[in-house]
Amino acid sequence: MNLNQWFDEGMDPNTYVESMTEHQDGLLHIYESFTPPEDSEFNKNLYSQNLRVIILTEDWCGDAMLNVPILFRMAEQVNMPVKLLLRDENLELMDHYLTNGRSRSIPIFIFIDEAGNEVASWGPRADEIQQFAAESQANLPPKDADGYQEKAREMHLFMSKTFRDDTDFWQIVYTSIRQTLKNALSR
């Protein structure tokens, strides 16, 4: 399938949010609380491109809880259509966007033009968020150690709470997505 076909297969944001069984409250909290900064020149340029975006995601993913509502708000500012595909049901597409060539990390945002050509892709994390995650994971005991599962669960809860409540992280995500799009549109 080409990217236009993948886009057509996706679900709209409302359908996705209504179907969520995990992280729905966190995603909605960020969505309702985040307002992108006023950036009329960038928004005007982005609007003129008539882009659409495909999001590869899963509702259990804390990174998706953080990043997806930021993208929703950005897309609303420029009337950019958004469709979401569940990663685990769309591995054929996911495998074209592996992190470091091997990991099916999500979310992945694929920005396409009217002809279905990829203009840019972003994800799964902004660099500063990746650094935060790496530092959090560095504190975990070895995977075979007693208590690893409990410590990993605590770390994921801490990260999800931070993603939900730290508005600086929201700005970092916005800035990272914006820069990716700005770079792509200036080529």
OpenMM code with the backbone's topology and positions (N, CA, C; nanometers):
from openmm import Vec3, app, unit

residues = "MET ASN LEU ASN GLN TRP PHE ASP GLU GLY MET ASP PRO ASN THR TYR VAL GLU SER MET THR GLU HIS GLN ASP GLY LEU LEU HIS ILE TYR GLU SER PHE THR PRO PRO GLU ASP SER GLU PHE ASN LYS ASN LEU TYR SER GLN ASN LEU ARG VAL ILE ILE LEU THR GLU ASP TRP CYS GLY ASP ALA MET LEU ASN VAL PRO ILE LEU PHE ARG MET ALA GLU GLN VAL ASN MET PRO VAL LYS LEU LEU LEU ARG ASP GLU ASN LEU GLU LEU MET ASP HIS TYR LEU THR ASN GLY ARG SER ARG SER ILE PRO ILE PHE ILE PHE ILE ASP GLU ALA GLY ASN GLU VAL ALA SER TRP GLY PRO ARG ALA ASP GLU ILE GLN GLN PHE ALA ALA GLU SER GLN ALA ASN LEU PRO PRO LYS ASP ALA ASP GLY TYR GLN GLU LYS ALA ARG GLU MET HIS LEU PHE MET SER LYS THR PHE ARG ASP ASP THR ASP PHE TRP GLN ILE VAL TYR THR SER ILE ARG GLN THR LEU LYS ASN ALA LEU SER ARG".split()
positions = [
    Vec3(0.0844, -0.1194, 0.0000),
    Vec3(0.0000, 0.0000, 0.0000),
    Vec3(0.0881, 0.1247, 0.0000),
    Vec3(0.0367, 0.2293, -0.0616),
    Vec3(0.1073, 0.3565, -0.0549),
    Vec3(0.0536, 0.4374, 0.0639),
    Vec3(0.1193, 0.5484, 0.0925),
    Vec3(0.0818, 0.6246, 0.2128),
    Vec3(-0.0596, 0.6814, 0.2055),
    Vec3(-0.1092, 0.7140, 0.0861),
    Vec3(-0.2491, 0.7579, 0.0753),
    Vec3(-0.3436, 0.6467, 0.1197),
    Vec3(-0.3139, 0.5249, 0.0820),
    Vec3(-0.3983, 0.4121, 0.1222),
    Vec3(-0.3908, 0.3890, 0.2728),
    Vec3(-0.2704, 0.4001, 0.3291),
    Vec3(-0.2577, 0.3872, 0.4743),
    Vec3(-0.3397, 0.4959, 0.5438),
    Vec3(-0.3306, 0.6188, 0.4924),
    Vec3(-0.4076, 0.7290, 0.5509),
    Vec3(-0.5567, 0.6955, 0.5477),
    Vec3(-0.6036, 0.6485, 0.4343),
    Vec3(-0.7461, 0.6161, 0.4201),
    Vec3(-0.7902, 0.5052, 0.5153),
    Vec3(-0.6983, 0.4163, 0.5531),
    Vec3(-0.7291, 0.3064, 0.6448),
    Vec3(-0.7390, 0.3526, 0.7908),
    Vec3(-0.6830, 0.4693, 0.8210),
    Vec3(-0.6748, 0.5152, 0.9595),
    Vec3(-0.8078, 0.5585, 1.0181),
    Vec3(-0.8077, 0.5686, 1.1508),
    Vec3(-0.9276, 0.6172, 1.2206),
    Vec3(-0.9091, 0.7649, 1.2550),
    Vec3(-1.0190, 0.8347, 1.2649),
    Vec3(-1.0109, 0.9754, 1.3000),
    Vec3(-0.9803, 0.9900, 1.4493),
    Vec3(-0.9341, 1.1074, 1.4911),
    Vec3(-0.8957, 1.1260, 1.6312),
    Vec3(-1.0058, 1.0928, 1.7319),
    Vec3(-1.1287, 1.1323, 1.7047),
    Vec3(-1.2361, 1.1048, 1.8009),
    Vec3(-1.2588, 0.9552, 1.8185),
    Vec3(-1.2564, 0.8814, 1.7103),
    Vec3(-1.2738, 0.7361, 1.7177),
    Vec3(-1.1614, 0.6741, 1.7993),
    Vec3(-1.0388, 0.7199, 1.7737),
    Vec3(-0.9249, 0.6668, 1.8477),
    Vec3(-0.9399, 0.6942, 1.9974),
    Vec3(-0.9671, 0.8197, 2.0327),
    Vec3(-0.9764, 0.8564, 2.1748),
    Vec3(-1.0894, 0.7784, 2.2422),
    Vec3(-1.2031, 0.7678, 2.1766),
    Vec3(-1.3158, 0.6942, 2.2347),
    Vec3(-1.2845, 0.5465, 2.2541),
    Vec3(-1.1957, 0.4904, 2.1716),
    Vec3(-1.1628, 0.3482, 2.1812),
    Vec3(-1.0547, 0.3194, 2.2852),
    Vec3(-0.9925, 0.4224, 2.3389),
    Vec3(-0.8807, 0.4026, 2.4311),
    Vec3(-0.9257, 0.3358, 2.5605),
    Vec3(-0.8420, 0.2420, 2.6078),
    Vec3(-0.8674, 0.1777, 2.7362),
    Vec3(-0.7581, 0.2112, 2.8372),
    Vec3(-0.6468, 0.2655, 2.7900),
    Vec3(-0.5372, 0.3070, 2.8774),
    Vec3(-0.4958, 0.4495, 2.8389),
    Vec3(-0.4527, 0.5254, 2.9314),
    Vec3(-0.3977, 0.6599, 2.9108),
    Vec3(-0.4952, 0.7597, 2.8493),
    Vec3(-0.6231, 0.7259, 2.8411),
    Vec3(-0.7191, 0.8199, 2.7845),
    Vec3(-0.7261, 0.9480, 2.8674),
    Vec3(-0.7322, 0.9333, 3.0006),
    Vec3(-0.7412, 1.0520, 3.0867),
    Vec3(-0.6187, 1.1413, 3.0708),
    Vec3(-0.5000, 1.0818, 3.0652),
    Vec3(-0.3780, 1.1601, 3.0493),
    Vec3(-0.3736, 1.2312, 2.9157),
    Vec3(-0.4099, 1.1601, 2.8080),
    Vec3(-0.4118, 1.2221, 2.6753),
    Vec3(-0.5098, 1.3387, 2.6729),
    Vec3(-0.6293, 1.3178, 2.7270),
    Vec3(-0.7293, 1.4251, 2.7269),
    Vec3(-0.6858, 1.5424, 2.8153),
    Vec3(-0.6191, 1.5143, 2.9270),
    Vec3(-0.5692, 1.6217, 3.0123),
    Vec3(-0.4708, 1.7098, 2.9347),
    Vec3(-0.3768, 1.6473, 2.8671),
    Vec3(-0.2792, 1.7252, 2.7895),
    Vec3(-0.3503, 1.7993, 2.6769),
    Vec3(-0.4377, 1.7312, 2.6054),
    Vec3(-0.5104, 1.7938, 2.4947),
    Vec3(-0.5884, 1.9173, 2.5421),
    Vec3(-0.6582, 1.9034, 2.6540),
    Vec3(-0.7399, 2.0139, 2.7044),
    Vec3(-0.6563, 2.1263, 2.7648),
    Vec3(-0.5344, 2.0958, 2.8055),
    Vec3(-0.4509, 2.1945, 2.8749),
    Vec3(-0.3465, 2.2614, 2.7862),
    Vec3(-0.3132, 2.2009, 2.6737),
    Vec3(-0.2060, 2.2524, 2.5891),
    Vec3(-0.2595, 2.3439, 2.4799),
    Vec3(-0.1985, 2.4591, 2.4685),
    Vec3(-0.2247, 2.5497, 2.3580),
    Vec3(-0.0917, 2.5799, 2.2907),
    Vec3(-0.0801, 2.5481, 2.1620),
    Vec3(0.0462, 2.5795, 2.0944),
    Vec3(0.0727, 2.7293, 2.0965),
    Vec3(0.1998, 2.7666, 2.1027),
    Vec3(0.2317, 2.9093, 2.0993),
    Vec3(0.1863, 2.9715, 1.9670),
    Vec3(0.1578, 3.0980, 1.9708),
    Vec3(0.1205, 3.1702, 1.8485),
    Vec3(0.2430, 3.1746, 1.7573),
    Vec3(0.2273, 3.1272, 1.6376),
    Vec3(0.3392, 3.1180, 1.5429),
    Vec3(0.2819, 3.1337, 1.4027),
    Vec3(0.2288, 3.2518, 1.3726),
    Vec3(0.1508, 3.2713, 1.2512),
    Vec3(0.2295, 3.2459, 1.1230),
    Vec3(0.3562, 3.2827, 1.1170),
    Vec3(0.4342, 3.2599, 0.9948),
    Vec3(0.4508, 3.1102, 0.9681),
    Vec3(0.4886, 3.0361, 1.0714),
    Vec3(0.5039, 2.8915, 1.0568),
    Vec3(0.3696, 2.8270, 1.0212),
    Vec3(0.2644, 2.8642, 1.0933),
    Vec3(0.1324, 2.8055, 1.0674),
    Vec3(0.0832, 2.8367, 0.9267),
    Vec3(0.1084, 2.9579, 0.8799),
    Vec3(0.0672, 2.9966, 0.7446),
    Vec3(0.1399, 2.9101, 0.6412),
    Vec3(0.2699, 2.8907, 0.6609),
    Vec3(0.3485, 2.8076, 0.5702),
    Vec3(0.3004, 2.6626, 0.5756),
    Vec3(0.2783, 2.6116, 0.6958),
    Vec3(0.2325, 2.4738, 0.7115),
    Vec3(0.0946, 2.4551, 0.6478),
    Vec3(0.0052, 2.5494, 0.6698),
    Vec3(-0.1292, 2.5437, 0.6125),
    Vec3(-0.1236, 2.5368, 0.4604),
    Vec3(-0.0341, 2.6148, 0.4011),
    Vec3(-0.0248, 2.6219, 0.2550),
    Vec3(0.0235, 2.4911, 0.1923),
    Vec3(0.0809, 2.4032, 0.2721),
    Vec3(0.1338, 2.2767, 0.2198),
    Vec3(0.0272, 2.1685, 0.2037),
    Vec3(-0.0894, 2.1891, 0.2633),
    Vec3(-0.1981, 2.0902, 0.2560),
    Vec3(-0.1528, 1.9502, 0.2964),
    Vec3(-0.0779, 1.9432, 0.4056),
    Vec3(-0.0294, 1.8147, 0.4534),
    Vec3(-0.1379, 1.7402, 0.5293),
    Vec3(-0.1175, 1.6110, 0.5404),
    Vec3(-0.1972, 1.5237, 0.6247),
    Vec3(-0.0979, 1.4459, 0.7097),
    Vec3(-0.1461, 1.3854, 0.8178),
    Vec3(-0.0534, 1.3102, 0.9029),
    Vec3(-0.1146, 1.1768, 0.9425),
    Vec3(-0.0301, 1.0749, 0.9339),
    Vec3(-0.0637, 0.9404, 0.9803),
    Vec3(0.0102, 0.9215, 1.1124),
    Vec3(-0.0611, 0.8766, 1.2139),
    Vec3(0.0008, 0.8486, 1.3433),
    Vec3(-0.0037, 0.6982, 1.3674),
    Vec3(0.1132, 0.6392, 1.3873),
    Vec3(0.1224, 0.5006, 1.4323),
    Vec3(0.1318, 0.5039, 1.5838),
    Vec3(0.0422, 0.4349, 1.6521),
    Vec3(0.0340, 0.4476, 1.7975),
    Vec3(-0.0316, 0.3251, 1.8591),
    Vec3(-0.0363, 0.3239, 1.9894),
    Vec3(-0.1150, 0.2309, 2.0712),
    Vec3(-0.1512, 0.3059, 2.1984),
    Vec3(-0.2680, 0.2801, 2.2530),
    Vec3(-0.3122, 0.3592, 2.3680),
    Vec3(-0.2406, 0.3246, 2.4978),
    Vec3(-0.1683, 0.2125, 2.5040),
    Vec3(-0.0927, 0.1767, 2.6249),
    Vec3(0.0388, 0.2524, 2.6355),
    Vec3(0.0754, 0.3236, 2.5311),
    Vec3(0.2065, 0.3876, 2.5232),
    Vec3(0.2069, 0.5252, 2.5899),
    Vec3(0.2901, 0.5416, 2.6926),
    Vec3(0.3022, 0.6706, 2.7612),
    Vec3(0.3552, 0.7802, 2.6708),
    Vec3(0.4469, 0.7462, 2.5797),
    Vec3(0.4967, 0.8469, 2.4856),
    Vec3(0.3844, 0.8966, 2.3955),
    Vec3(0.2964, 0.8076, 2.3538),
    Vec3(0.1819, 0.8482, 2.2721),
    Vec3(0.0892, 0.9397, 2.3522),
    Vec3(0.0695, 0.9075, 2.4800),
    Vec3(-0.0145, 0.9918, 2.5655),
    Vec3(0.0375, 1.1351, 2.5661),
    Vec3(0.1691, 1.1514, 2.5655),
    Vec3(0.2315, 1.2833, 2.5661),
    Vec3(0.2281, 1.3489, 2.4283),
    Vec3(0.2695, 1.2781, 2.3265),
    Vec3(0.2938, 1.3384, 2.1952),
    Vec3(0.1695, 1.3569, 2.1096),
    Vec3(0.0786, 1.2612, 2.1133),
    Vec3(-0.0378, 1.2651, 2.0249),
    Vec3(-0.1248, 1.3891, 2.0489),
    Vec3(-0.1584, 1.4256, 2.1736),
    Vec3(-0.2430, 1.5443, 2.1898),
    Vec3(-0.1726, 1.6743, 2.1477),
    Vec3(-0.0408, 1.6789, 2.1592),
    Vec3(0.0330, 1.7968, 2.1120),
    Vec3(0.0164, 1.8073, 1.9606),
    Vec3(0.0319, 1.6945, 1.8910),
    Vec3(0.0136, 1.6949, 1.7462),
    Vec3(-0.1309, 1.7284, 1.7097),
    Vec3(-0.2271, 1.6741, 1.7824),
    Vec3(-0.3672, 1.7079, 1.7549),
    Vec3(-0.3864, 1.8592, 1.7559),
    Vec3(-0.3334, 1.9254, 1.8570),
    Vec3(-0.3491, 2.0709, 1.8675),
    Vec3(-0.2786, 2.1444, 1.7533),
    Vec3(-0.1583, 2.0987, 1.7178),
    Vec3(-0.0860, 2.1600, 1.6057),
    Vec3(-0.1653, 2.1432, 1.4764),
    Vec3(-0.2190, 2.0241, 1.4542),
    Vec3(-0.2945, 1.9959, 1.3326),
    Vec3(-0.4212, 2.0811, 1.3253),
    Vec3(-0.4855, 2.1013, 1.4384),
    Vec3(-0.6065, 2.1848, 1.4410),
    Vec3(-0.5771, 2.3270, 1.3973),
    Vec3(-0.4613, 2.3790, 1.4364),
    Vec3(-0.4274, 2.5173, 1.4013),
    Vec3(-0.4195, 2.5388, 1.2508),
    Vec3(-0.3857, 2.4343, 1.1760),
    Vec3(-0.3636, 2.4501, 1.0322),
    Vec3(-0.4571, 2.3606, 0.9490),
    Vec3(-0.5620, 2.3112, 1.0133),
    Vec3(-0.6595, 2.2245, 0.9452),
    Vec3(-0.5929, 2.1062, 0.8747),
    Vec3(-0.4988, 2.0432, 0.9423),
    Vec3(-0.4284, 1.9275, 0.8881),
    Vec3(-0.5043, 1.8005, 0.9273),
    Vec3(-0.5547, 1.7263, 0.8299),
    Vec3(-0.6242, 1.6019, 0.8621),
    Vec3(-0.5300, 1.5013, 0.9295),
    Vec3(-0.5834, 1.4309, 1.0292),
    Vec3(-0.5080, 1.3333, 1.1075),
    Vec3(-0.5815, 1.2001, 1.1037),
    Vec3(-0.5054, 1.0931, 1.0798),
    Vec3(-0.5599, 0.9578, 1.0893),
    Vec3(-0.4641, 0.8754, 1.1743),
    Vec3(-0.5194, 0.7856, 1.2537),
    Vec3(-0.4392, 0.7035, 1.3434),
    Vec3(-0.4510, 0.5560, 1.3066),
    Vec3(-0.3377, 0.4876, 1.3133),
    Vec3(-0.3304, 0.3443, 1.2908),
    Vec3(-0.2668, 0.2799, 1.4124),
    Vec3(-0.3214, 0.1678, 1.4553),
    Vec3(-0.2630, 0.0963, 1.5674),
    Vec3(-0.1399, 0.0206, 1.5188),
    Vec3(-0.0298, 0.0418, 1.5874),
    Vec3(0.0971, -0.0189, 1.5485),
    Vec3(0.0859, -0.1685, 1.5299),
    Vec3(0.0299, -0.2369, 1.6295),
    Vec3(0.0303, -0.3828, 1.6297),
    Vec3(-0.0568, -0.4430, 1.5201),
    Vec3(-0.1456, -0.3632, 1.4636),
    Vec3(-0.2299, -0.4101, 1.3532),
    Vec3(-0.1757, -0.3662, 1.2179),
    Vec3(-0.0659, -0.2893, 1.2191),
    Vec3(-0.0123, -0.2320, 1.0952),
    Vec3(0.1395, -0.2416, 1.0913),
    Vec3(0.1898, -0.3607, 1.1187),
    Vec3(0.3351, -0.3813, 1.1265),
    Vec3(0.4043, -0.3612, 0.9925),
    Vec3(0.3335, -0.3857, 0.8837),
    Vec3(0.3937, -0.3646, 0.7518),
    Vec3(0.4379, -0.2184, 0.7366),
    Vec3(0.3528, -0.1247, 0.7790),
    Vec3(0.3911, 0.0167, 0.7746),
    Vec3(0.4910, 0.0484, 0.8853),
    Vec3(0.4655, -0.0005, 1.0051),
    Vec3(0.5534, 0.0268, 1.1192),
    Vec3(0.6975, -0.0105, 1.0878),
    Vec3(0.7170, -0.1204, 1.0195),
    Vec3(0.8524, -0.1685, 0.9939),
    Vec3(0.9312, -0.0798, 0.8974),
    Vec3(0.8657, 0.0176, 0.8373),
    Vec3(0.9361, 0.1185, 0.7571),
    Vec3(0.9855, 0.2342, 0.8441),
    Vec3(0.9447, 0.2370, 0.9699),
    Vec3(0.9763, 0.3483, 1.0594),
    Vec3(1.0363, 0.2997, 1.1913),
    Vec3(1.1211, 0.2012, 1.1826),
    Vec3(1.1841, 0.1468, 1.3024),
    Vec3(1.2804, 0.2478, 1.3635),
    Vec3(1.2826, 0.2547, 1.4951),
    Vec3(1.3775, 0.3389, 1.5664),
    Vec3(1.5111, 0.2658, 1.5720),
    Vec3(1.6153, 0.3342, 1.5321),
    Vec3(1.7501, 0.2758, 1.5271),
    Vec3(1.7539, 0.1489, 1.4420),
    Vec3(1.6636, 0.1407, 1.3443),
    Vec3(1.6628, 0.0285, 1.2525),
    Vec3(1.6129, -0.1024, 1.3094),
    Vec3(1.5644, -0.1018, 1.4351),
    Vec3(1.5242, -0.2298, 1.4941),
    Vec3(1.4036, -0.2239, 1.5879),
    Vec3(1.3709, -0.1102, 1.6448),
    Vec3(1.2653, -0.1034, 1.7469),
    Vec3(1.1366, -0.0451, 1.6901),
    Vec3(1.0265, -0.1075, 1.7236),
    Vec3(0.8952, -0.0591, 1.6823),
    Vec3(0.8430, 0.0424, 1.7836),
    Vec3(0.9217, 0.1428, 1.8095),
    Vec3(0.8872, 0.2461, 1.9084),
    Vec3(0.7837, 0.3414, 1.8500),
    Vec3(0.6931, 0.3812, 1.9349),
    Vec3(0.5842, 0.4696, 1.8932),
    Vec3(0.5686, 0.5835, 1.9933),
    Vec3(0.4993, 0.6883, 1.9527),
    Vec3(0.4294, 0.7084, 1.8276),
    Vec3(0.5246, 0.7523, 1.7165),
    Vec3(0.4797, 0.7305, 1.5943),
    Vec3(0.5470, 0.7804, 1.4750),
    Vec3(0.4453, 0.8657, 1.4005),
    Vec3(0.4864, 0.9857, 1.3640),
    Vec3(0.4023, 1.0774, 1.2863),
    Vec3(0.4596, 1.0826, 1.1450),
    Vec3(0.3782, 1.0512, 1.0454),
    Vec3(0.4206, 1.0525, 0.9061),
    Vec3(0.3408, 1.1614, 0.8347),
    Vec3(0.4086, 1.2669, 0.7957),
    Vec3(0.3453, 1.3797, 0.7293),
    Vec3(0.3527, 1.3565, 0.5788),
    Vec3(0.2369, 1.3619, 0.5118),
    Vec3(0.2323, 1.3350, 0.3680),
    Vec3(0.1657, 1.4502, 0.2932),
    Vec3(0.2055, 1.4648, 0.1666),
    Vec3(0.1453, 1.5683, 0.0827),
    Vec3(0.0204, 1.5113, 0.0142),
    Vec3(-0.0409, 1.5930, -0.0709),
    Vec3(-0.1656, 1.5516, -0.1350),
    Vec3(-0.1487, 1.4281, -0.2235),
    Vec3(-0.0286, 1.4093, -0.2787),
    Vec3(-0.0019, 1.2938, -0.3649),
    Vec3(0.0333, 1.1684, -0.2840),
    Vec3(0.0467, 1.1834, -0.1523),
    Vec3(0.0795, 1.0695, -0.0679),
    Vec3(0.2285, 1.0492, -0.0491),
    Vec3(0.3072, 1.1489, -0.0850),
    Vec3(0.4516, 1.1420, -0.0646),
    Vec3(0.4861, 1.1846, 0.0771),
    Vec3(0.5786, 1.1133, 0.1380),
    Vec3(0.6242, 1.1530, 0.2712),
    Vec3(0.7017, 1.2841, 0.2623),
    Vec3(0.6617, 1.3786, 0.3453),
    Vec3(0.7306, 1.5072, 0.3543),
    Vec3(0.8247, 1.5060, 0.4745),
    Vec3(0.7804, 1.4433, 0.5819),
    Vec3(0.8608, 1.4340, 0.7047),
    Vec3(0.8037, 1.3232, 0.7911),
    Vec3(0.8865, 1.2740, 0.8822),
    Vec3(0.8374, 1.1841, 0.9864),
    Vec3(0.9021, 1.2264, 1.1175),
    Vec3(0.8327, 1.1982, 1.2257),
    Vec3(0.8791, 1.2368, 1.3588),
    Vec3(0.8420, 1.1262, 1.4565),
    Vec3(0.9287, 1.1063, 1.5532),
    Vec3(0.8951, 1.0157, 1.6618),
    Vec3(1.0085, 0.9199, 1.6890),
    Vec3(0.9987, 0.8501, 1.7964),
    Vec3(0.8904, 0.8452, 1.8937),
    Vec3(0.9018, 0.9503, 2.0049),
    Vec3(1.0208, 1.0149, 2.0163),
    Vec3(1.0400, 1.1121, 2.1251),
    Vec3(1.1245, 1.2298, 2.0777),
    Vec3(1.1025, 1.3429, 2.1424),
    Vec3(1.1947, 1.4555, 2.1283),
    Vec3(1.3260, 1.4176, 2.1983),
    Vec3(1.4362, 1.4743, 2.1540),
    Vec3(1.5680, 1.4392, 2.2094),
    Vec3(1.5747, 1.4553, 2.3607),
    Vec3(1.5225, 1.5660, 2.4133),
    Vec3(1.5278, 1.5879, 2.5585),
    Vec3(1.4431, 1.4864, 2.6348),
    Vec3(1.3335, 1.4442, 2.5742),
    Vec3(1.2484, 1.3426, 2.6376),
    Vec3(1.3207, 1.2081, 2.6350),
    Vec3(1.3917, 1.1812, 2.5265),
    Vec3(1.4705, 1.0581, 2.5187),
    Vec3(1.5774, 1.0568, 2.6273),
    Vec3(1.6392, 1.1699, 2.6508),
    Vec3(1.7416, 1.1790, 2.7563),
    Vec3(1.6792, 1.1510, 2.8937),
    Vec3(1.5623, 1.2085, 2.9207),
    Vec3(1.4901, 1.1834, 3.0456),
    Vec3(1.4590, 1.0342, 3.0608),
    Vec3(1.4112, 0.9714, 2.9533),
    Vec3(1.3774, 0.8296, 2.9589),
    Vec3(1.5022, 0.7446, 2.9829),
    Vec3(1.6107, 0.7785, 2.9158),
    Vec3(1.7349, 0.7025, 2.9330),
    Vec3(1.7868, 0.7142, 3.0759),
    Vec3(1.7785, 0.8340, 3.1327),
    Vec3(1.8222, 0.8530, 3.2713),
    Vec3(1.7330, 0.7749, 3.3671),
    Vec3(1.6038, 0.7731, 3.3410),
    Vec3(1.5108, 0.6967, 3.4257),
    Vec3(1.5410, 0.5480, 3.4168),
    Vec3(1.5657, 0.4983, 3.2980),
    Vec3(1.5936, 0.3559, 3.2784),
    Vec3(1.7287, 0.3161, 3.3359),
    Vec3(1.8219, 0.4097, 3.3384),
    Vec3(1.9563, 0.3790, 3.3911),
    Vec3(1.9524, 0.3445, 3.5395),
    Vec3(1.8497, 0.3889, 3.6089),
    Vec3(1.8369, 0.3618, 3.7523),
    Vec3(1.7748, 0.2259, 3.7828),
    Vec3(1.7313, 0.1545, 3.6788),
    Vec3(1.6706, 0.0237, 3.7011),
    Vec3(1.7778, -0.0806, 3.7316),
    Vec3(1.7436, -0.1789, 3.8140),
    Vec3(1.8366, -0.2905, 3.8360),
    Vec3(1.8423, -0.3762, 3.7090),
    Vec3(1.9359, -0.4693, 3.7002),
    Vec3(1.9398, -0.5601, 3.5850),
    Vec3(1.8072, -0.6356, 3.5705),
    Vec3(1.7724, -0.6701, 3.4467),
    Vec3(1.6437, -0.7353, 3.4201),
    Vec3(1.6257, -0.8671, 3.4952),
    Vec3(1.7353, -0.9345, 3.5262),
    Vec3(1.7238, -1.0626, 3.5954),
    Vec3(1.7294, -1.0491, 3.7487),
    Vec3(1.7378, -0.9258, 3.7977),
    Vec3(1.7454, -0.9030, 3.9423),
    Vec3(1.6074, -0.9152, 4.0069),
    Vec3(1.6066, -0.9571, 4.1331),
    Vec3(1.4821, -0.9584, 4.2095),
    Vec3(1.4292, -0.8154, 4.2179),
    Vec3(1.3024, -0.7991, 4.1981),
    Vec3(1.2412, -0.6678, 4.2096),
    Vec3(1.2453, -0.5852, 4.0823),
    Vec3(1.3048, -0.6384, 3.9758),
    Vec3(1.3131, -0.5608, 3.8514),
    Vec3(1.1743, -0.5206, 3.8018),
    Vec3(1.0804, -0.6152, 3.7954),
    Vec3(0.9465, -0.5874, 3.7423),
    Vec3(0.8781, -0.4746, 3.8200),
    Vec3(0.8889, -0.4777, 3.9522),
    Vec3(0.8276, -0.3742, 4.0357),
    Vec3(0.8932, -0.2382, 4.0105),
    Vec3(1.0252, -0.2366, 4.0031),
    Vec3(1.0975, -0.1110, 3.9772),
    Vec3(1.0640, -0.0560, 3.8384),
    Vec3(1.0531, -0.1442, 3.7400),
    Vec3(1.0180, -0.0999, 3.6047),
    Vec3(0.8769, -0.0418, 3.6020),
    Vec3(0.7845, -0.1057, 3.6737),
    Vec3(0.6470, -0.0541, 3.6809),
    Vec3(0.6453, 0.0834, 3.7466),
    Vec3(0.7198, 0.0990, 3.8555),
    Vec3(0.7290, 0.2291, 3.9234),
    Vec3(0.7876, 0.3344, 3.8307),
    Vec3(0.8901, 0.2981, 3.7545),
    Vec3(0.9516, 0.3925, 3.6621),
    Vec3(0.8511, 0.4361, 3.5553),
    Vec3(0.7757, 0.3406, 3.5002),
    Vec3(0.6778, 0.3756, 3.3976),
    Vec3(0.5673, 0.4652, 3.4537),
    Vec3(0.5241, 0.4392, 3.5751),
    Vec3(0.4240, 0.5265, 3.6383),
    Vec3(0.4793, 0.6672, 3.6580),
    Vec3(0.6036, 0.6763, 3.7052),
    Vec3(0.6681, 0.8064, 3.7247),
    Vec3(0.6798, 0.8809, 3.5911),
    Vec3(0.7236, 0.8109, 3.4879),
    Vec3(0.7382, 0.8749, 3.3566),
    Vec3(0.6022, 0.9216, 3.3043),
    Vec3(0.4999, 0.8380, 3.3160),
    Vec3(0.3667, 0.8761, 3.2676),
    Vec3(0.3133, 0.9972, 3.3425),
    Vec3(0.3326, 1.0004, 3.4744),
    Vec3(0.2876, 1.1155, 3.5531),
    Vec3(0.3636, 1.2414, 3.5123),
    Vec3(0.4927, 1.2279, 3.4898),
    Vec3(0.5724, 1.3425, 3.4458),
    Vec3(0.5242, 1.3907, 3.3093),
    Vec3(0.5028, 1.2984, 3.2159),
    Vec3(0.4539, 1.3357, 3.0835),
    Vec3(0.3205, 1.4083, 3.0936),
    Vec3(0.2353, 1.3606, 3.1820),
    Vec3(0.1019, 1.4188, 3.1968),
    Vec3(0.1055, 1.5583, 3.2570),
    Vec3(0.1970, 1.5810, 3.3518),
    Vec3(0.1897, 1.7029, 3.4323),
    Vec3(0.2978, 1.8077, 3.4056),
    Vec3(0.4059, 1.7712, 3.3420),
    Vec3(0.5167, 1.8653, 3.3234),
    Vec3(0.4975, 1.9429, 3.1928),
    Vec3(0.4477, 2.0646, 3.2042),
    Vec3(0.4178, 2.1440, 3.0850),
    Vec3(0.5447, 2.1802, 3.0071),
    Vec3(0.6596, 2.1787, 3.0707),
    Vec3(0.7841, 2.2003, 2.9961),
    Vec3(0.8045, 2.0888, 2.8946),
    Vec3(0.7684, 1.9660, 2.9310),
    Vec3(0.7788, 1.8546, 2.8367),
    Vec3(0.6876, 1.8781, 2.7169),
    Vec3(0.5707, 1.9335, 2.7398),
    Vec3(0.4777, 1.9602, 2.6301),
    Vec3(0.5412, 2.0572, 2.5299),
    Vec3(0.6049, 2.1619, 2.5835),
    Vec3(0.6708, 2.2597, 2.4961),
    Vec3(0.7875, 2.1970, 2.4201),
    Vec3(0.8610, 2.1092, 2.4856),
    Vec3(0.9729, 2.0402, 2.4204),
    Vec3(0.9211, 1.9588, 2.3024),
    Vec3(0.8126, 1.8866, 2.3209),
    Vec3(0.7542, 1.8063, 2.2136),
    Vec3(0.7092, 1.8973, 2.1000),
    Vec3(0.6360, 2.0017, 2.1330),
    Vec3(0.5895, 2.0958, 2.0305),
    Vec3(0.7075, 2.1493, 1.9489),
    Vec3(0.8098, 2.1940, 2.0167),
    Vec3(0.9262, 2.2535, 1.9502),
    Vec3(0.9953, 2.1522, 1.8601),
    Vec3(1.0050, 2.0288, 1.9061),
    Vec3(1.0694, 1.9247, 1.8266),
    Vec3(0.9903, 1.8935, 1.6992),
    Vec3(0.8594, 1.8779, 1.7117),
    Vec3(0.7761, 1.8513, 1.5937),
    Vec3(0.7831, 1.9699, 1.4986),
    Vec3(0.7719, 2.0897, 1.5535),
    Vec3(0.7777, 2.2117, 1.4726),
    Vec3(0.9083, 2.2185, 1.3953),
    Vec3(1.0192, 2.1900, 1.4618),
    Vec3(1.1498, 2.1986, 1.3958),
    Vec3(1.1619, 2.0953, 1.2841),
    Vec3(1.1114, 1.9755, 1.3073),
    Vec3(1.1123, 1.8728, 1.2028),
    Vec3(1.0351, 1.9201, 1.0809),
    Vec3(0.9175, 1.9752, 1.1027),
    Vec3(0.8364, 2.0241, 0.9910),
    Vec3(0.9012, 2.1448, 0.9234),
    Vec3(0.9545, 2.2360, 1.0031),
    Vec3(1.0206, 2.3546, 0.9480),
    Vec3(1.1372, 2.3132, 0.8583),
    Vec3(1.2184, 2.2189, 0.9054),
    Vec3(1.3319, 2.1704, 0.8256),
    Vec3(1.2839, 2.1062, 0.6953),
    Vec3(1.1781, 2.0260, 0.7046),
    Vec3(1.1270, 1.9577, 0.5861),
    Vec3(1.0711, 2.0564, 0.4844),
    Vec3(1.0048, 2.1587, 0.5325),
    Vec3(0.9408, 2.2555, 0.4405),
    Vec3(1.0404, 2.3524, 0.3804),
    Vec3(1.1592, 2.3628, 0.4383),
    Vec3(1.2589, 2.4572, 0.3868),
    Vec3(1.3489, 2.3927, 0.2813),
    Vec3(1.3292, 2.2648, 0.2540),
    Vec3(1.4120, 2.1967, 0.1525),
    Vec3(1.3713, 2.2351, 0.0152),
] * unit.nanometer
topology = app.Topology()
chain = topology.addChain("A")
for resn in residues:
    res = topology.addResidue(resn, chain)
    for name in ("N", "CA", "C"):
        topology.addAtom(name, app.Element.getBySymbol(name[0]), res)
